[in-house]
Every structure is written in C-alpha cells, then in structure tokens.
Amino acid sequence: MKYIKILPFLLLGQVHAQPKLNVDQALTYCVDQAAKISATLPTTAPNLPRNILNGKTQWKYIDYKDWTSGFWPGTLWYVYEYTKDPKWRAKADSFSRELTPLAYSKAIDHDLGFQMYCSFGNGLRLTGNPDYKKILLATADTLATLFNPKVGTILSWPRPVPNMEWPQHNTIMDNMINLELLFWASKNGGSKKLYDIAVSHATTTMNNHFRPDYTSYHVVVYDKETGKKIKGVTHQGYADNSMWARGQSWAIYGYTMTYRETKDPKFLEFAQKVSDVYLERLPHDLIPYWDFSAPGVDSPDRPNAPKDASAAAVTASALLELSTFVLDKTKAQMYRTKAEQMLATLSSAAYQSRSVNDAFLLHSTGHKPNNSEVDASINYADYYYIEALLRAKKLREEKGILSKL
C-alpha cells in the first residue's frame, strides 16, 4: 500500500480548506443532544445508551457490566462541567452510581478504567465527593488483580477469546487507557504498587506492541509463565500487521497520559512517534478510515471503507494534551492545530448527528471484522468528542486541560 505523506509540520488547512472550530457552538450542540437522549431513556436497567446503528434512530441500551458503561455518565459529567446546571450533576451522579458494583466484584476484564474513571473519576474531579474516591480506590485494587508480574502487564481478557491462545496472557492496546486509574489511585491513598504496575504495563507494551515504524499491534499474546512474547495479532483491525485506527488512537492517548503521570521523557518521545505516524497517513479531512491498511482506503475517489469518528475524537483529545508537553513550539502548535481541525471536521454537518439521531456523532466503527457497530453512532465517540471540545476551550482560556472549566 502506498501512502501520500505530508510534511511533519504542514498544516493541512493551508492546502485543503478546513472548517473553523466554534467551540461553544459545538458544546451547546452536545448539551442539546444530551437533553434529547435523557428525555427518552428507560427508567430501569438496561438504561445506558451504547449505540445507534446505521439507518436506525433508536439507541441500544446496556447495563453496568458492558465495557462501555462509563461513557454515558462520563458524558453527563462533561455536560455538567460546561453548563454548571445542577440537574446534569444529579443525572451524572445517578448513572455513575449504577456502576458501583464493579468496584467490589471480581474483575471480568481490563475495562474498569474506562468504566469507572470516566464516570466516578470525572465526578470526583468536579465535586470532590469522598464517596467517589472510596469507590475509585476499590476499583483500582480490583483492576490490579489482573496484573501478571511475570509478563509485566495487565491481563485484558481473563477468558477464552479467539486467536488469543487461552490460557496464555493477552494484552490489548486499549488497556493503556485504564492505567490512568492506577496512576491516580497510587497518588491518592492507594498502594504505591499501583504506580509500579502502571509503569510496568506502559513500558512492556512500548517494548512489545509496536513495529519499527511505530504502528501498533492491537493485541500481544505472552507466555503467562515466562513472559515471553508469543505473537502480535489483531482482534478488531483488518490484519495482524495493519494499523487499526482506534488502536493507534489509544496509544497516542495512553502514552501522552503516561508522560503526564510519570514525567519520564521516554514516554513523551514515544507519544510523539505514535502520533506522527498516525498523522502522516490521515485522509484530507483528518478523520481516519477504520483501519489505515484496509482495502479501499487508498482509493482516490470513494473508498469502500467506513470511517471511525471515535478514533478521531480520541486522537484530538490526546493531541490537545500532548501539545502542552512538547517543548518544540512549532511541533506543539502543529499538534494543537491538527486537533482543532479534527474537531472542526467532527463538528460539521458531515459528522454531527444533528437531526439524523440523538447521538453527538455519526460514522464511528466499533468492530468491523465482526460487522458490529459499522458506520454507527457510539457512546465513546460522543464521550471523547465532548472531552476534546472542553480541552480545546480550556486551552483557549489558558487553563490546564484537567482543571475545572
């Protein structure tokens, strides 16, 4: 496959006209859409919106055990942060508390960070509620039970999954996001070992999950007894050796966050390398196809491949933070400008749901090989979209991205 590469610091907007980002307008749109969603939610579980499939207008609802269960309450916390309206705080609290059993149950997979830090983590940041802190600390301890010191990473799926050679140890790129919970807990009353686990996981993943060009495998399978790498494969991407768009986005986000928490320069350098290869291969509108190597993505006309707006939202949010760490002012500005251009495209009629359905965004792809959530509206796309918009607003107001708005 051939890629048309761009110069590392070339702003695409100088060549191809890009829409301008109106942050407050986009955030107001999110609030309006959230109000529509809230008006139609079931009163009993399953009542957490997960997706609206292509051609449909109704949400599929899930309960607290689903790996995406934290994104709706997390989105509500972001709506509250922007509006300051106590009704949104009450809704965010109510839906977050549905997830409480996860803190005290046996870990069924690695997604506790997604589930609990997006919900209770944002709630704690915005309210300081000590009950949320207690729940988060318990969750971190539960997540840590999946760590295998012989391998150096957290087990992602403690169960048979096709091509994972169970009962060997599997680790997926998505798991990088869950380290934020461990970093937080280690600095807020939890065991210091949680910090060590997070650093070990990030370092081992950095050493084994990437090809020489810094593109990521989705999954690495390790020998659970010796820690030896058995193979790098995909689960949701096109092929074992392809760059699955959202997987690379998780890497960009995860290593940016890991640098923030450790201040180790090797993670900052690595975050830039995994970002740069992603940026070099983007199409003109800066929204990736579901996999950078999938058939049709290099077609000059109409590629026969779905986009993944969720990967764009994750990346935009991560690049905004990365721009605050990079010392080279030219490159830092490039990352921030790219992120804002991505958000501007996502905020256009081509990607916002608007009157199509009640979600924030269209055109996300969950699991293409399984023909699942293809070209759909998905809750985590909405979550990272509003998160990125809030980060963009804070940067424009010269505030830290983790501060309260």
N, C-alpha and C positions, 0 to 999 in steps of 0.2 A: 504494500500500500504506500502511496505517495502522499505526503502532506505538503501543503503550501505553508511554509513557515513565515512568521512575522519577526521583525527585529525585536529583540527583548524589550526595548523601551518605547516601541512605536505605539502610539495611541490610535486604536482603530478608528476612533471618531474623526481623526484628521483625514481619513481616506474614505470611509463609508459613514454616511450621515447616521448619527445615533440620536435617539430621543433624549430629551433632557429629563433629569430626575427631579420631580417635585415631591419632596419627602413628606410634607404634611398632607398633601393631597392623597398620596398613596396610603399613608397611615389612617387617614379618615375613611378611605375606602375599606380598609381592613376592619375598622370598627363597625362600619355599616354591614359588611358581610357577616361578621361575628354575631351581630344582632339578629340577622336573618336565621343563622344556624341555631342560635339559642331559642328562638321562637318555636322551633319545630322538633326539639329534642324529646325523646321518650322520657317519661318520669321515673322509670326504673331501668336497671341494667338488663341488657347491654344498651348503654346510652352515650357512649363515647364515639364521636364520628371519626371514621378512618378514611373512607374513600368514596368518591363518586365516579363510577366507571364511564368510559367514553360513550356518549349517546344517552346517558341516564341523567336524571335530575335529583335522585334520592340518595342520601348517604347510606353506606353500610356502617352499622354500629358494632362496636366491640366492647368487651368488658376489661377490667383492670389487668387481666393476665396477658393480654395481647402486647407484643413488644412496642407497639406504637401508642400505648395508652396514656403516656405522659404528655403527648404533644398538644392535645386539646386543652387540658388545664394549663399547660405552659403558655399556649397562645392567649388564653384568658388573662394570665398574669401580665403578659405584654400589653394587652388591650387596657388593663387597669393602669399599668405604668404610664401609658400615653394619655389616657383620659382623666385619671385621678378620681374616677367615678366609683364610689363605694359599692355600687351594685355589681360591678365587674369583679371587685375584690371578693365579694361574697360568692359569686359563681365560681371563681378560680379556687377558692378555699374548698367549696363543696365538692367539686370534681377532683381536686387533688386528694382529698381525704378518702375517696373511693379506692385509691391505690395503696393505702396504709398496710394492708396485709402482706404486701410484697416485702416489706422491711423485716418481717418476722417469720417468713416462710422459707423453706429450703430453696436455694437458687435453682431455677429451672433453665436459665441461660444468662448470658452476659449483659443483657439489655437493661439491667437495673439502673444504670446511669441515665440512659435515655428516659426511662420511665419516671424515675424519682428526682433526678436533678433538674430536669426540665420543668417539673411541676413544683415539688416542695423546695427545690433549690432557688428557683425564681421567687417563690413565695417568701422564703427566708430573707433573701436579698432586699425585697421590697417592704417587708413588715417587721422583720426581726422576731417573729413568733418563736419562742423557745420550744414549743411543741414540734414545730417543723425540724428544728435542729436535732432533737432527740430521734425523730424518725429517720432523718438522713444519716446520722451516725450508725444507727442499727442497720440501715441498708448497706452502708459501706462495709460493715463487718460481714454481712451476708454475701456481698459480691466477692470479698476476699477469699471466701471458701473455695472459689473456683480456680485460685492461683496454684500452679504446679511449679514448685521451686526447681525441679529437675529440668524443666523446659525454660522457665523464666517468663512465662506469660499466663494470662487468664484463659481458662478453657471457655470457648464461646458456646459450643453446643454440647452439653453433657448428655448426649443421647445419639442414637444412630441417625446419620444424615447421609444421603447418597454420595459416594466417592470420598468420604472422609475417613475410611478405614477404621471405624469404631471397633474397639475402644481406645484407639490412639488419640492423641491430643490435637485438637483443631483450634486455630485462632483466625478470626476474620478481621479484615481491616476496620470494619465498623466499630470494633471493640476499643479502638483508640479514644473514641468519644467518651466512653464510660470511665476513663481514667480521671476525668475532672472531679468526679465524686470522691475518689480515693485521695486525690491531692487536697481537696477541700477538707475532708474529714481528718486527715493527718495534721492539719493546722488548726483545727477547731475542736480539740478534745479527744479525737480518736487516736489510735495507736500510731506511733511513728513508722511502724512496719508498713502501713498503708502507703506511705510515700515511697518506700523502697520497692514495694510491689509495682506501683505505677511506673517508676523509673525503669525497673527491670523489664516490664512489658514493653514500654516505648523503645528501649534500646534493643531488645531482642527482635522486635518487629522491624525496626530500622535495618538491622543486620540481615534479616532473612526474607522480608516481604517484598523487596524491591529488585528490579532488574538493573543492569548497568546504566540504563537511560532514565532511571528514577520513576518509571511507571510501576504500578503496584499490582501484585497478585491479589486476588480477593481473599484467598484462604491459603494458609500454610498448615500442613499436617506434620506433626512432630511425633517421634517415638516418645511415649509417655514416661518411659523408664530412663532412657539415656539422654533425652532432649535433642537428639539428632534430627535435623530437618529431613523429612521423607519426601515431600513434594510441595510445589506451589500449584494451586488449581483455582478454578473459578466455581462459583455457585450461581450467581446472578448475572455474570457477564457473558460475553459472546464466546470467548475461548479462554483456555488456561493462560495463554500468552498475550491476551488483549488488555487494553486499558478500559476497564469498566468505569464509566464516568463518575458515578456516585462513590465508588470505592476510592478513586483518586481524590474526590472531594473530602471524604472522611480523613484521608491522610493529610491534606492541606490544613483542615480544621484541627485535627488531633495534634499535629506537631507544632502548630502555632500555639495552641493552648499549653502543650507540654513545655515549650520555652517560657511562656508566661509564668508557669508554676515553678520551674527549676532554675531559670536564668542561665542554663547551660548553653553556650554558644553553638554546640554541635547540633542542637535541636533547631535553633534559628536558621542555621545554614541549610539544614535538611528541609525545613518548611519551605524555604525559597526554591530549592531544587525541585521538589514535588509540585510546587505551584507553577514554576516556569514551563515545565514540560506540558502541563495541562493548558496553560495559556497559549503556547505555541501552536497547539493543534485545534483550537476552537474554530467553529464556523464564524461567519461575519457578524451574526447577531449576538455572539458570545454566549449562546445557550447551547450546551453540548447535545449531541445525539446520545442515546442511552449507553452506547459503547463506542469509543473512538475508533475501533477496528471492525465494527460490524459492517456487513455488506451494504453498499449503497451510500455510505456516509461521505464518500469522495465523489459522488455524482455532481456534475456542475449544475444540474437543473433541479430536479425534485428528488432528493434522496429518499429511497424507500426504507426509511428508518425513523422510528419515533424519537422525539426529543426527551430530555429529562430536566424539566424546570427545577426539580428538587435539588439536583446536583448544582445547578446554577445558584440557587438560594444559599445552600451550604457554603459554596465557594465564596460568594460575595460577602457573606458574614465573616468568614475566616480572613479574607484578604483585607477587609477593613481593619481587623485587629493586627494582622501582620504588618500593615503599613505604619503602625505606631511603634514597631520594634526595629525596623530596618534603618540602619544608620545612613546608608546612601540615600540622600534626599531625592535624587532623581528616580531611583527604583521604588522608594517608598511612595512617591507620588504616583508612579505608574500603577502600583497595586491598588491604591485608593481610587484612582480614576477608573481602572478596569472594573472594580467592584461597583462603583456608581453607575457605570454604563450597563453592567449586567442588571442592576436593579431597575434602571430606566427601561430596558427592554422587557423585563418581567412586569413592569407597571403599564405596559402598553396594551392596546386592545388585542394584540396577538396572543398575549399570555394571561392577562387577568380574566377571571371567570365572568365577572360582571353579571349580565342577565342570563348567561348560559346555565349557571347553577349557583349555589350559595357559598361555594368554596372561595378561597382567595385567588388561586391559580389553576390554570389548565396545563396540560401537556407534561405531566410527570410520568415516569415509567418505573414501576416497582420491581418486577421480576419477569423480564422478557422471555427467558428460556422456558418458564412455566406458563407463559401467556397470561400472566397475572398482573393486574393494575397497569396495563399498557396504555399510554396516552390518556391518563386519568388525572383526576384531582385527588391529591393525597395529603393527609394531615401534616406530615413532616415537611412537605414543601411549604405549606402555609406558615408553619412554625418558624422555619429558618428565614422565610421571606420577611415576616414582621420583625424578627430579631435583627436582621440585617438593616432594615429601614430605621429601627431605633438606634442602632450603632451609627449609621450614617448621620442621623440627626444630632446625636451627641458629639460626633467629631466636628460637625459644622458649628456647634455651640462650644467647641473646645473643652469638652468634658471627656472623661475616661469612658470607654465603652462598657465597663461593668458598673458604672455609677448609676444612681437613680436619675431618671430624666427630670 
